[in-house]
Amino acid sequence: MTKLLKYTEYLYLIVGVVSLYEIVSLWNTERSRAYFFVFFAVMSIGMFLFRRKYRKKFENRKPNN
């Protein structure tokens, strides 16, 4: 289960990086569309940090065998 949580973290990070690339490429031509990608970048990076914190808390809660 923790492996799945780790992969979803990095999927959010990939979406954030792709959104940042789109922001840079669209900023001078289509600014309204770039703002759309700003929203996705902020949300995906925030979800990455939230998921990472949640996964680490979940791993620390497991009893060590």
mmCIF file of the N, C-alpha and C atoms, coordinates in Angstrom:
data_MODEL
# 
_entry.id   MODEL 
# 
loop_
_atom_site.group_PDB 
_atom_site.id 
_atom_site.type_symbol 
_atom_site.label_atom_id 
_atom_site.label_alt_id 
_atom_site.label_comp_id 
_atom_site.label_asym_id 
_atom_site.label_entity_id 
_atom_site.label_seq_id 
_atom_site.pdbx_PDB_ins_code 
_atom_site.Cartn_x 
_atom_site.Cartn_y 
_atom_site.Cartn_z 
_atom_site.occupancy 
_atom_site.B_iso_or_equiv 
_atom_site.pdbx_formal_charge 
_atom_site.auth_seq_id 
_atom_site.auth_comp_id 
_atom_site.auth_asym_id 
_atom_site.auth_atom_id 
_atom_site.pdbx_PDB_model_num 
ATOM 1   N N  . MET A 1 1  ? 0.820  -1.193 0.000   1.00 0.00 ? 1  MET A N  1 
ATOM 2   C CA . MET A 1 1  ? 0.000  0.000  0.000   1.00 0.00 ? 1  MET A CA 1 
ATOM 3   C C  . MET A 1 1  ? 0.863  1.256  0.000   1.00 0.00 ? 1  MET A C  1 
ATOM 4   N N  . THR A 1 2  ? 1.956  1.233  0.745   1.00 0.00 ? 2  THR A N  1 
ATOM 5   C CA . THR A 1 2  ? 2.801  2.425  0.789   1.00 0.00 ? 2  THR A CA 1 
ATOM 6   C C  . THR A 1 2  ? 3.494  2.668  -0.549  1.00 0.00 ? 2  THR A C  1 
ATOM 7   N N  . LYS A 1 3  ? 3.739  1.589  -1.320  1.00 0.00 ? 3  LYS A N  1 
ATOM 8   C CA . LYS A 1 3  ? 4.332  1.782  -2.645  1.00 0.00 ? 3  LYS A CA 1 
ATOM 9   C C  . LYS A 1 3  ? 3.358  2.517  -3.557  1.00 0.00 ? 3  LYS A C  1 
ATOM 10  N N  . LEU A 1 4  ? 2.085  2.189  -3.459  1.00 0.00 ? 4  LEU A N  1 
ATOM 11  C CA . LEU A 1 4  ? 1.080  2.873  -4.267  1.00 0.00 ? 4  LEU A CA 1 
ATOM 12  C C  . LEU A 1 4  ? 0.981  4.338  -3.881  1.00 0.00 ? 4  LEU A C  1 
ATOM 13  N N  . LEU A 1 5  ? 1.035  4.626  -2.590  1.00 0.00 ? 5  LEU A N  1 
ATOM 14  C CA . LEU A 1 5  ? 1.005  6.015  -2.141  1.00 0.00 ? 5  LEU A CA 1 
ATOM 15  C C  . LEU A 1 5  ? 2.227  6.784  -2.624  1.00 0.00 ? 5  LEU A C  1 
ATOM 16  N N  . LYS A 1 6  ? 3.371  6.103  -2.666  1.00 0.00 ? 6  LYS A N  1 
ATOM 17  C CA . LYS A 1 6  ? 4.593  6.755  -3.128  1.00 0.00 ? 6  LYS A CA 1 
ATOM 18  C C  . LYS A 1 6  ? 4.498  7.087  -4.618  1.00 0.00 ? 6  LYS A C  1 
ATOM 19  N N  . TYR A 1 7  ? 3.916  6.198  -5.411  1.00 0.00 ? 7  TYR A N  1 
ATOM 20  C CA . TYR A 1 7  ? 3.769  6.463  -6.840  1.00 0.00 ? 7  TYR A CA 1 
ATOM 21  C C  . TYR A 1 7  ? 2.791  7.595  -7.113  1.00 0.00 ? 7  TYR A C  1 
ATOM 22  N N  . THR A 1 8  ? 1.710  7.661  -6.357  1.00 0.00 ? 8  THR A N  1 
ATOM 23  C CA . THR A 1 8  ? 0.751  8.748  -6.588  1.00 0.00 ? 8  THR A CA 1 
ATOM 24  C C  . THR A 1 8  ? 1.351  10.098 -6.216  1.00 0.00 ? 8  THR A C  1 
ATOM 25  N N  . GLU A 1 9  ? 2.226  10.117 -5.235  1.00 0.00 ? 9  GLU A N  1 
ATOM 26  C CA . GLU A 1 9  ? 2.937  11.363 -4.908  1.00 0.00 ? 9  GLU A CA 1 
ATOM 27  C C  . GLU A 1 9  ? 3.683  11.887 -6.125  1.00 0.00 ? 9  GLU A C  1 
ATOM 28  N N  . TYR A 1 10 ? 4.431  11.016 -6.750  1.00 0.00 ? 10 TYR A N  1 
ATOM 29  C CA . TYR A 1 10 ? 5.249  11.439 -7.873  1.00 0.00 ? 10 TYR A CA 1 
ATOM 30  C C  . TYR A 1 10 ? 4.419  11.739 -9.119  1.00 0.00 ? 10 TYR A C  1 
ATOM 31  N N  . LEU A 1 11 ? 3.247  11.141 -9.248  1.00 0.00 ? 11 LEU A N  1 
ATOM 32  C CA . LEU A 1 11 ? 2.358  11.516 -10.345 1.00 0.00 ? 11 LEU A CA 1 
ATOM 33  C C  . LEU A 1 11 ? 1.897  12.959 -10.185 1.00 0.00 ? 11 LEU A C  1 
ATOM 34  N N  . TYR A 1 12 ? 1.584  13.355 -8.958  1.00 0.00 ? 12 TYR A N  1 
ATOM 35  C CA . TYR A 1 12 ? 1.222  14.751 -8.710  1.00 0.00 ? 12 TYR A CA 1 
ATOM 36  C C  . TYR A 1 12 ? 2.390  15.679 -9.032  1.00 0.00 ? 12 TYR A C  1 
ATOM 37  N N  . LEU A 1 13 ? 3.580  15.267 -8.694  1.00 0.00 ? 13 LEU A N  1 
ATOM 38  C CA . LEU A 1 13 ? 4.761  16.084 -8.983  1.00 0.00 ? 13 LEU A CA 1 
ATOM 39  C C  . LEU A 1 13 ? 4.988  16.218 -10.490 1.00 0.00 ? 13 LEU A C  1 
ATOM 40  N N  . ILE A 1 14 ? 4.772  15.148 -11.233 1.00 0.00 ? 14 ILE A N  1 
ATOM 41  C CA . ILE A 1 14 ? 4.917  15.193 -12.685 1.00 0.00 ? 14 ILE A CA 1 
ATOM 42  C C  . ILE A 1 14 ? 3.889  16.137 -13.303 1.00 0.00 ? 14 ILE A C  1 
ATOM 43  N N  . VAL A 1 15 ? 2.651  16.076 -12.819 1.00 0.00 ? 15 VAL A N  1 
ATOM 44  C CA . VAL A 1 15 ? 1.619  16.991 -13.313 1.00 0.00 ? 15 VAL A CA 1 
ATOM 45  C C  . VAL A 1 15 ? 2.010  18.432 -13.012 1.00 0.00 ? 15 VAL A C  1 
ATOM 46  N N  . GLY A 1 16 ? 2.589  18.676 -11.851 1.00 0.00 ? 16 GLY A N  1 
ATOM 47  C CA . GLY A 1 16 ? 3.036  20.019 -11.498 1.00 0.00 ? 16 GLY A CA 1 
ATOM 48  C C  . GLY A 1 16 ? 4.143  20.521 -12.398 1.00 0.00 ? 16 GLY A C  1 
ATOM 49  N N  . VAL A 1 17 ? 5.087  19.669 -12.715 1.00 0.00 ? 17 VAL A N  1 
ATOM 50  C CA . VAL A 1 17 ? 6.204  20.067 -13.581 1.00 0.00 ? 17 VAL A CA 1 
ATOM 51  C C  . VAL A 1 17 ? 5.704  20.329 -15.006 1.00 0.00 ? 17 VAL A C  1 
ATOM 52  N N  . VAL A 1 18 ? 4.822  19.487 -15.506 1.00 0.00 ? 18 VAL A N  1 
ATOM 53  C CA . VAL A 1 18 ? 4.267  19.702 -16.841 1.00 0.00 ? 18 VAL A CA 1 
ATOM 54  C C  . VAL A 1 18 ? 3.465  21.003 -16.867 1.00 0.00 ? 18 VAL A C  1 
ATOM 55  N N  . SER A 1 19 ? 2.725  21.279 -15.811 1.00 0.00 ? 19 SER A N  1 
ATOM 56  C CA . SER A 1 19 ? 1.963  22.522 -15.741 1.00 0.00 ? 19 SER A CA 1 
ATOM 57  C C  . SER A 1 19 ? 2.886  23.732 -15.719 1.00 0.00 ? 19 SER A C  1 
ATOM 58  N N  . LEU A 1 20 ? 3.991  23.638 -14.987 1.00 0.00 ? 20 LEU A N  1 
ATOM 59  C CA . LEU A 1 20 ? 4.960  24.740 -14.978 1.00 0.00 ? 20 LEU A CA 1 
ATOM 60  C C  . LEU A 1 20 ? 5.555  24.977 -16.359 1.00 0.00 ? 20 LEU A C  1 
ATOM 61  N N  . TYR A 1 21 ? 5.817  23.914 -17.084 1.00 0.00 ? 21 TYR A N  1 
ATOM 62  C CA . TYR A 1 21 ? 6.323  24.049 -18.450 1.00 0.00 ? 21 TYR A CA 1 
ATOM 63  C C  . TYR A 1 21 ? 5.286  24.750 -19.330 1.00 0.00 ? 21 TYR A C  1 
ATOM 64  N N  . GLU A 1 22 ? 4.032  24.352 -19.203 1.00 0.00 ? 22 GLU A N  1 
ATOM 65  C CA . GLU A 1 22 ? 2.969  24.980 -19.993 1.00 0.00 ? 22 GLU A CA 1 
ATOM 66  C C  . GLU A 1 22 ? 2.803  26.452 -19.623 1.00 0.00 ? 22 GLU A C  1 
ATOM 67  N N  . ILE A 1 23 ? 2.971  26.783 -18.359 1.00 0.00 ? 23 ILE A N  1 
ATOM 68  C CA . ILE A 1 23 ? 2.882  28.186 -17.935 1.00 0.00 ? 23 ILE A CA 1 
ATOM 69  C C  . ILE A 1 23 ? 3.951  29.011 -18.637 1.00 0.00 ? 23 ILE A C  1 
ATOM 70  N N  . VAL A 1 24 ? 5.170  28.511 -18.642 1.00 0.00 ? 24 VAL A N  1 
ATOM 71  C CA . VAL A 1 24 ? 6.277  29.240 -19.266 1.00 0.00 ? 24 VAL A CA 1 
ATOM 72  C C  . VAL A 1 24 ? 6.050  29.385 -20.768 1.00 0.00 ? 24 VAL A C  1 
ATOM 73  N N  . SER A 1 25 ? 5.568  28.330 -21.404 1.00 0.00 ? 25 SER A N  1 
ATOM 74  C CA . SER A 1 25 ? 5.405  28.395 -22.862 1.00 0.00 ? 25 SER A CA 1 
ATOM 75  C C  . SER A 1 25 ? 4.196  29.222 -23.286 1.00 0.00 ? 25 SER A C  1 
ATOM 76  N N  . LEU A 1 26 ? 3.165  29.327 -22.459 1.00 0.00 ? 26 LEU A N  1 
ATOM 77  C CA . LEU A 1 26 ? 1.952  30.054 -22.837 1.00 0.00 ? 26 LEU A CA 1 
ATOM 78  C C  . LEU A 1 26 ? 1.865  31.466 -22.266 1.00 0.00 ? 26 LEU A C  1 
ATOM 79  N N  . TRP A 1 27 ? 2.780  31.868 -21.425 1.00 0.00 ? 27 TRP A N  1 
ATOM 80  C CA . TRP A 1 27 ? 2.630  33.132 -20.691 1.00 0.00 ? 27 TRP A CA 1 
ATOM 81  C C  . TRP A 1 27 ? 2.513  34.343 -21.617 1.00 0.00 ? 27 TRP A C  1 
ATOM 82  N N  . ASN A 1 28 ? 3.309  34.410 -22.655 1.00 0.00 ? 28 ASN A N  1 
ATOM 83  C CA . ASN A 1 28 ? 3.289  35.588 -23.534 1.00 0.00 ? 28 ASN A CA 1 
ATOM 84  C C  . ASN A 1 28 ? 2.211  35.521 -24.610 1.00 0.00 ? 28 ASN A C  1 
ATOM 85  N N  . THR A 1 29 ? 1.717  34.336 -24.939 1.00 0.00 ? 29 THR A N  1 
ATOM 86  C CA . THR A 1 29 ? 0.753  34.224 -26.028 1.00 0.00 ? 29 THR A CA 1 
ATOM 87  C C  . THR A 1 29 ? -0.687 34.142 -25.527 1.00 0.00 ? 29 THR A C  1 
ATOM 88  N N  . GLU A 1 30 ? -0.965 33.219 -24.622 1.00 0.00 ? 30 GLU A N  1 
ATOM 89  C CA . GLU A 1 30 ? -2.328 33.009 -24.120 1.00 0.00 ? 30 GLU A CA 1 
ATOM 90  C C  . GLU A 1 30 ? -2.310 33.068 -22.595 1.00 0.00 ? 30 GLU A C  1 
ATOM 91  N N  . ARG A 1 31 ? -2.380 34.257 -22.077 1.00 0.00 ? 31 ARG A N  1 
ATOM 92  C CA . ARG A 1 31 ? -2.233 34.433 -20.642 1.00 0.00 ? 31 ARG A CA 1 
ATOM 93  C C  . ARG A 1 31 ? -3.397 33.809 -19.869 1.00 0.00 ? 31 ARG A C  1 
ATOM 94  N N  . SER A 1 32 ? -4.619 33.851 -20.375 1.00 0.00 ? 32 SER A N  1 
ATOM 95  C CA . SER A 1 32 ? -5.752 33.272 -19.655 1.00 0.00 ? 32 SER A CA 1 
ATOM 96  C C  . SER A 1 32 ? -5.615 31.758 -19.541 1.00 0.00 ? 32 SER A C  1 
ATOM 97  N N  . ARG A 1 33 ? -5.088 31.129 -20.570 1.00 0.00 ? 33 ARG A N  1 
ATOM 98  C CA . ARG A 1 33 ? -4.843 29.685 -20.504 1.00 0.00 ? 33 ARG A CA 1 
ATOM 99  C C  . ARG A 1 33 ? -3.684 29.370 -19.554 1.00 0.00 ? 33 ARG A C  1 
ATOM 100 N N  . ALA A 1 34 ? -2.719 30.249 -19.479 1.00 0.00 ? 34 ALA A N  1 
ATOM 101 C CA . ALA A 1 34 ? -1.591 30.050 -18.569 1.00 0.00 ? 34 ALA A CA 1 
ATOM 102 C C  . ALA A 1 34 ? -2.062 30.098 -17.119 1.00 0.00 ? 34 ALA A C  1 
ATOM 103 N N  . TYR A 1 35 ? -3.026 30.984 -16.819 1.00 0.00 ? 35 TYR A N  1 
ATOM 104 C CA . TYR A 1 35 ? -3.573 31.033 -15.458 1.00 0.00 ? 35 TYR A CA 1 
ATOM 105 C C  . TYR A 1 35 ? -4.251 29.727 -15.079 1.00 0.00 ? 35 TYR A C  1 
ATOM 106 N N  . PHE A 1 36 ? -4.851 29.076 -16.039 1.00 0.00 ? 36 PHE A N  1 
ATOM 107 C CA . PHE A 1 36 ? -5.457 27.766 -15.812 1.00 0.00 ? 36 PHE A CA 1 
ATOM 108 C C  . PHE A 1 36 ? -4.399 26.757 -15.358 1.00 0.00 ? 36 PHE A C  1 
ATOM 109 N N  . PHE A 1 37 ? -3.239 26.793 -16.010 1.00 0.00 ? 37 PHE A N  1 
ATOM 110 C CA . PHE A 1 37 ? -2.156 25.892 -15.638 1.00 0.00 ? 37 PHE A CA 1 
ATOM 111 C C  . PHE A 1 37 ? -1.491 26.303 -14.325 1.00 0.00 ? 37 PHE A C  1 
ATOM 112 N N  . VAL A 1 38 ? -1.551 27.566 -13.974 1.00 0.00 ? 38 VAL A N  1 
ATOM 113 C CA . VAL A 1 38 ? -1.048 28.007 -12.661 1.00 0.00 ? 38 VAL A CA 1 
ATOM 114 C C  . VAL A 1 38 ? -1.862 27.326 -11.570 1.00 0.00 ? 38 VAL A C  1 
ATOM 115 N N  . PHE A 1 39 ? -3.180 27.290 -11.755 1.00 0.00 ? 39 PHE A N  1 
ATOM 116 C CA . PHE A 1 39 ? -4.047 26.608 -10.795 1.00 0.00 ? 39 PHE A CA 1 
ATOM 117 C C  . PHE A 1 39 ? -3.655 25.139 -10.661 1.00 0.00 ? 39 PHE A C  1 
ATOM 118 N N  . PHE A 1 40 ? -3.466 24.448 -11.789 1.00 0.00 ? 40 PHE A N  1 
ATOM 119 C CA . PHE A 1 40 ? -3.077 23.038 -11.736 1.00 0.00 ? 40 PHE A CA 1 
ATOM 120 C C  . PHE A 1 40 ? -1.711 22.847 -11.090 1.00 0.00 ? 40 PHE A C  1 
ATOM 121 N N  . ALA A 1 41 ? -0.773 23.724 -11.356 1.00 0.00 ? 41 ALA A N  1 
ATOM 122 C CA . ALA A 1 41 ? 0.563  23.592 -10.783 1.00 0.00 ? 41 ALA A CA 1 
ATOM 123 C C  . ALA A 1 41 ? 0.517  23.754 -9.268  1.00 0.00 ? 41 ALA A C  1 
ATOM 124 N N  . VAL A 1 42 ? -0.207 24.762 -8.799  1.00 0.00 ? 42 VAL A N  1 
ATOM 125 C CA . VAL A 1 42 ? -0.284 25.000 -7.353  1.00 0.00 ? 42 VAL A CA 1 
ATOM 126 C C  . VAL A 1 42 ? -1.000 23.847 -6.660  1.00 0.00 ? 42 VAL A C  1 
ATOM 127 N N  . MET A 1 43 ? -2.090 23.387 -7.240  1.00 0.00 ? 43 MET A N  1 
ATOM 128 C CA . MET A 1 43 ? -2.840 22.289 -6.636  1.00 0.00 ? 43 MET A CA 1 
ATOM 129 C C  . MET A 1 43 ? -2.043 20.984 -6.639  1.00 0.00 ? 43 MET A C  1 
ATOM 130 N N  . SER A 1 44 ? -1.372 20.681 -7.722  1.00 0.00 ? 44 SER A N  1 
ATOM 131 C CA . SER A 1 44 ? -0.649 19.413 -7.783  1.00 0.00 ? 44 SER A CA 1 
ATOM 132 C C  . SER A 1 44 ? 0.574  19.413 -6.869  1.00 0.00 ? 44 SER A C  1 
ATOM 133 N N  . ILE A 1 45 ? 1.274  20.523 -6.759  1.00 0.00 ? 45 ILE A N  1 
ATOM 134 C CA . ILE A 1 45 ? 2.412  20.582 -5.843  1.00 0.00 ? 45 ILE A CA 1 
ATOM 135 C C  . ILE A 1 45 ? 1.925  20.536 -4.397  1.00 0.00 ? 45 ILE A C  1 
ATOM 136 N N  . GLY A 1 46 ? 0.811  21.190 -4.130  1.00 0.00 ? 46 GLY A N  1 
ATOM 137 C CA . GLY A 1 46 ? 0.216  21.107 -2.790  1.00 0.00 ? 46 GLY A CA 1 
ATOM 138 C C  . GLY A 1 46 ? -0.220 19.691 -2.454  1.00 0.00 ? 46 GLY A C  1 
ATOM 139 N N  . MET A 1 47 ? -0.815 19.003 -3.412  1.00 0.00 ? 47 MET A N  1 
ATOM 140 C CA . MET A 1 47 ? -1.220 17.608 -3.176  1.00 0.00 ? 47 MET A CA 1 
ATOM 141 C C  . MET A 1 47 ? -0.009 16.707 -3.001  1.00 0.00 ? 47 MET A C  1 
ATOM 142 N N  . PHE A 1 48 ? 1.079  16.988 -3.715  1.00 0.00 ? 48 PHE A N  1 
ATOM 143 C CA . PHE A 1 48 ? 2.305  16.215 -3.530  1.00 0.00 ? 48 PHE A CA 1 
ATOM 144 C C  . PHE A 1 48 ? 2.788  16.334 -2.089  1.00 0.00 ? 48 PHE A C  1 
ATOM 145 N N  . LEU A 1 49 ? 2.830  17.566 -1.584  1.00 0.00 ? 49 LEU A N  1 
ATOM 146 C CA . LEU A 1 49 ? 3.310  17.777 -0.215  1.00 0.00 ? 49 LEU A CA 1 
ATOM 147 C C  . LEU A 1 49 ? 2.357  17.159 0.808   1.00 0.00 ? 49 LEU A C  1 
ATOM 148 N N  . PHE A 1 50 ? 1.054  17.293 0.570   1.00 0.00 ? 50 PHE A N  1 
ATOM 149 C CA . PHE A 1 50 ? 0.064  16.705 1.478   1.00 0.00 ? 50 PHE A CA 1 
ATOM 150 C C  . PHE A 1 50 ? 0.162  15.191 1.486   1.00 0.00 ? 50 PHE A C  1 
ATOM 151 N N  . ARG A 1 51 ? 0.240  14.571 0.312   1.00 0.00 ? 51 ARG A N  1 
ATOM 152 C CA . ARG A 1 51 ? 0.336  13.106 0.235   1.00 0.00 ? 51 ARG A CA 1 
ATOM 153 C C  . ARG A 1 51 ? 1.621  12.597 0.873   1.00 0.00 ? 51 ARG A C  1 
ATOM 154 N N  . ARG A 1 52 ? 2.710  13.331 0.679   1.00 0.00 ? 52 ARG A N  1 
ATOM 155 C CA . ARG A 1 52 ? 3.987  12.913 1.258   1.00 0.00 ? 52 ARG A CA 1 
ATOM 156 C C  . ARG A 1 52 ? 3.916  12.922 2.780   1.00 0.00 ? 52 ARG A C  1 
ATOM 157 N N  . LYS A 1 53 ? 3.344  13.987 3.339   1.00 0.00 ? 53 LYS A N  1 
ATOM 158 C CA . LYS A 1 53 ? 3.205  14.084 4.785   1.00 0.00 ? 53 LYS A CA 1 
ATOM 159 C C  . LYS A 1 53 ? 2.305  12.971 5.321   1.00 0.00 ? 53 LYS A C  1 
ATOM 160 N N  . TYR A 1 54 ? 1.201  12.708 4.618   1.00 0.00 ? 54 TYR A N  1 
ATOM 161 C CA . TYR A 1 54 ? 0.262  11.662 5.021   1.00 0.00 ? 54 TYR A CA 1 
ATOM 162 C C  . TYR A 1 54 ? 0.922  10.287 4.968   1.00 0.00 ? 54 TYR A C  1 
ATOM 163 N N  . ARG A 1 55 ? 1.711  10.005 3.902   1.00 0.00 ? 55 ARG A N  1 
ATOM 164 C CA . ARG A 1 55 ? 2.364  8.703  3.778   1.00 0.00 ? 55 ARG A CA 1 
ATOM 165 C C  . ARG A 1 55 ? 3.396  8.495  4.881   1.00 0.00 ? 55 ARG A C  1 
ATOM 166 N N  . LYS A 1 56 ? 4.180  9.537  5.181   1.00 0.00 ? 56 LYS A N  1 
ATOM 167 C CA . LYS A 1 56 ? 5.186  9.404  6.235   1.00 0.00 ? 56 LYS A CA 1 
ATOM 168 C C  . LYS A 1 56 ? 4.534  9.199  7.600   1.00 0.00 ? 56 LYS A C  1 
ATOM 169 N N  . LYS A 1 57 ? 3.420  9.880  7.831   1.00 0.00 ? 57 LYS A N  1 
ATOM 170 C CA . LYS A 1 57 ? 2.695  9.685  9.078   1.00 0.00 ? 57 LYS A CA 1 
ATOM 171 C C  . LYS A 1 57 ? 2.152  8.266  9.159   1.00 0.00 ? 57 LYS A C  1 
ATOM 172 N N  . PHE A 1 58 ? 1.669  7.739  8.041   1.00 0.00 ? 58 PHE A N  1 
ATOM 173 C CA . PHE A 1 58 ? 1.147  6.379  7.981   1.00 0.00 ? 58 PHE A CA 1 
ATOM 174 C C  . PHE A 1 58 ? 2.259  5.361  8.220   1.00 0.00 ? 58 PHE A C  1 
ATOM 175 N N  . GLU A 1 59 ? 3.452  5.597  7.642   1.00 0.00 ? 59 GLU A N  1 
ATOM 176 C CA . GLU A 1 59 ? 4.569  4.676  7.841   1.00 0.00 ? 59 GLU A CA 1 
ATOM 177 C C  . GLU A 1 59 ? 5.059  4.693  9.278   1.00 0.00 ? 59 GLU A C  1 
ATOM 178 N N  . ASN A 1 60 ? 5.055  5.847  9.921   1.00 0.00 ? 60 ASN A N  1 
ATOM 179 C CA . ASN A 1 60 ? 5.506  5.931  11.316  1.00 0.00 ? 60 ASN A CA 1 
ATOM 180 C C  . ASN A 1 60 ? 4.510  5.294  12.262  1.00 0.00 ? 60 ASN A C  1 
ATOM 181 N N  . ARG A 1 61 ? 3.267  5.231  11.870  1.00 0.00 ? 61 ARG A N  1 
ATOM 182 C CA . ARG A 1 61 ? 2.241  4.649  12.721  1.00 0.00 ? 61 ARG A CA 1 
ATOM 183 C C  . ARG A 1 61 ? 2.292  3.119  12.716  1.00 0.00 ? 61 ARG A C  1 
ATOM 184 N N  . LYS A 1 62 ? 2.837  2.530  11.645  1.00 0.00 ? 62 LYS A N  1 
ATOM 185 C CA . LYS A 1 62 ? 2.947  1.080  11.568  1.00 0.00 ? 62 LYS A CA 1 
ATOM 186 C C  . LYS A 1 62 ? 3.896  0.575  12.645  1.00 0.00 ? 62 LYS A C  1 
ATOM 187 N N  . PRO A 1 63 ? 3.535  -0.539 13.295  1.00 0.00 ? 63 PRO A N  1 
ATOM 188 C CA . PRO A 1 63 ? 4.478  -1.088 14.292  1.00 0.00 ? 63 PRO A CA 1 
ATOM 189 C C  . PRO A 1 63 ? 5.700  -1.694 13.592  1.00 0.00 ? 63 PRO A C  1 
ATOM 190 N N  . ASN A 1 64 ? 6.844  -1.448 14.154  1.00 0.00 ? 64 ASN A N  1 
ATOM 191 C CA . ASN A 1 64 ? 8.087  -1.987 13.602  1.00 0.00 ? 64 ASN A CA 1 
ATOM 192 C C  . ASN A 1 64 ? 8.268  -3.418 14.048  1.00 0.00 ? 64 ASN A C  1 
ATOM 193 N N  . ASN A 1 65 ? 8.401  -4.311 13.057  1.00 0.00 ? 65 ASN A N  1 
ATOM 194 C CA . ASN A 1 65 ? 8.547  -5.748 13.367  1.00 0.00 ? 65 ASN A CA 1 
ATOM 195 C C  . ASN A 1 65 ? 9.997  -6.134 13.372  1.00 0.00 ? 65 ASN A C  1 
# 
